[in-house]
């Protein structure tokens, strides 16, 4: 038995997709309404990685987005700001040169995002360059093809190299849960990422049809809980892709709260990757249409 088999055998990876779906329905039926409050909307706002990952993004647009984050407390002094700004690697410098609030993270996708189908040398170089330009968080995608063909050791070794290339920046590992098809695969990918010292595990790139499902949140949070119970290490969680409405955000929040508890309900331990969610939350909080971002 190799070390990867030993790793998977130490955790409950044989999951029933049907049982997961049933448990989610039960959690939401019992707890969603109590979390559907303005205070929770405010918390969800503070969890957002404000994201722009378009091929059409310009430096001017990213500077404008960053300036809106700088000015947010002037416009909404009674509300918390977002948790981070997430952009492509070549635009990190535009954020780092503009952002005036040190506690807000500068996140960059890297390492061949979103397909992760390039050479490890390119992945490491892109990660290191993004950190050099000011990224404090690096979002990378696992080698999905290698994972699906069972080459778990190579996936682990790549992630370990990328963790080293991050230096002091946090590593956020995207498992692309929608491509993994089953709760068992999502659990295995989560455990593999955490074993490579990921600071966050993240659902999705948002670039394939199936992104951050409630099932993925349930399974990944269960993996984080089990990892913490066995190792004492707290790993953060980030659902991303397709979380657009206030209702979407509250449903994911409800599952995270149920499984991981209140210790995870802050932007050090829990982020939501989104581009449109911020304005929708602001609209729900303010009780009128808001298009600030």
CORKASUL-V459703 format. One record per pair of residues at least 12 apart in sequence whose C-alpha atoms are under 6 Angstrom apart, sorted by sequence separation. I is the first residue (numbers start at 1). J is the second residue. D is the distance in Angstrom with one decimal. If there is no record, write none. Layout:
i->I j->J d->D
i->I j->J d->D
This chain:
i->111 j->123 d->3.7
i->279 j->291 d->5.4
i->111 j->126 d->5.8
i->110 j->126 d->6.0
i->111 j->127 d->5.9
i->110 j->127 d->5.5
i->89 j->108 d->5.5
i->84 j->104 d->4.9
i->88 j->108 d->5.5
i->83 j->104 d->5.4
i->84 j->105 d->4.2
i->85 j->106 d->5.3
i->86 j->107 d->4.4
i->87 j->108 d->5.1
i->88 j->109 d->5.6
i->84 j->106 d->5.7
i->85 j->107 d->5.8
i->86 j->108 d->5.4
i->116 j->141 d->5.8
i->177 j->203 d->5.4
i->116 j->143 d->5.5
i->171 j->198 d->5.4
i->172 j->199 d->5.9
i->176 j->203 d->5.5
i->212 j->239 d->5.5
i->107 j->135 d->5.5
i->171 j->199 d->5.3
i->172 j->200 d->4.4
i->173 j->201 d->4.9
i->174 j->202 d->4.5
i->175 j->203 d->5.7
i->176 j->204 d->4.3
i->212 j->240 d->5.5
i->106 j->135 d->5.0
i->109 j->138 d->5.8
i->111 j->140 d->5.7
i->170 j->199 d->5.8
i->172 j->201 d->5.6
i->173 j->202 d->5.7
i->174 j->203 d->5.6
i->212 j->241 d->5.4
i->106 j->136 d->5.2
i->107 j->137 d->4.4
i->108 j->138 d->5.1
i->109 j->139 d->4.5
i->110 j->140 d->5.5
i->174 j->204 d->5.6
i->211 j->241 d->5.0
i->63 j->94 d->6.0
i->107 j->138 d->5.7
i->109 j->140 d->6.0
i->137 j->169 d->5.0
i->141 j->173 d->5.9
i->178 j->210 d->4.7
i->238 j->270 d->5.8
i->240 j->272 d->5.8
i->244 j->276 d->5.7
i->245 j->277 d->5.9
i->66 j->99 d->6.0
i->136 j->169 d->4.5
i->137 j->170 d->4.6
i->138 j->171 d->5.1
i->139 j->172 d->4.5
i->140 j->173 d->5.2
i->141 j->174 d->4.5
i->142 j->175 d->5.6
i->178 j->211 d->5.5
i->236 j->269 d->4.2
i->237 j->270 d->4.9
i->238 j->271 d->4.7
i->239 j->272 d->5.4
i->240 j->273 d->4.2
i->244 j->277 d->4.6
i->46 j->80 d->5.5
i->48 j->82 d->5.2
i->49 j->83 d->5.6
i->51 j->85 d->5.9
i->53 j->87 d->5.6
i->138 j->172 d->5.8
i->139 j->173 d->5.9
i->140 j->174 d->5.7
i->236 j->270 d->5.6
i->238 j->272 d->5.4
i->46 j->81 d->5.5
i->48 j->83 d->5.3
i->49 j->84 d->4.6
i->50 j->85 d->4.7
i->51 j->86 d->4.6
i->52 j->87 d->5.5
i->53 j->88 d->5.9
i->200 j->235 d->5.6
i->202 j->237 d->6.0
i->206 j->241 d->4.0
i->246 j->281 d->5.6
i->46 j->82 d->4.5
i->47 j->83 d->5.2
i->49 j->85 d->5.3
i->50 j->86 d->5.9
i->160 j->196 d->5.1
i->199 j->235 d->5.5
i->200 j->236 d->4.4
i->201 j->237 d->5.2
i->202 j->238 d->4.5
i->203 j->239 d->5.0
i->204 j->240 d->5.5
i->45 j->82 d->5.9
i->46 j->83 d->5.4
i->128 j->165 d->5.4
i->159 j->196 d->6.0
i->200 j->237 d->5.3
i->202 j->239 d->5.5
i->96 j->134 d->5.6
i->124 j->162 d->5.8
i->93 j->133 d->5.2
i->156 j->196 d->6.0
i->89 j->130 d->5.4
i->17 j->183 d->5.7
i->15 j->183 d->5.9
i->15 j->184 d->5.3
i->14 j->184 d->5.6
i->13 j->184 d->5.3
i->13 j->187 d->5.8
i->83 j->267 d->5.8
i->47 j->267 d->4.8
i->48 j->271 d->5.6
i->49 j->272 d->5.9
i->51 j->274 d->5.6
i->47 j->271 d->4.6
i->48 j->272 d->4.7
i->49 j->273 d->4.8
i->50 j->274 d->5.8
i->51 j->275 d->5.0
i->47 j->272 d->5.7
i->48 j->273 d->5.8
i->50 j->275 d->5.7
i->38 j->285 d->5.7
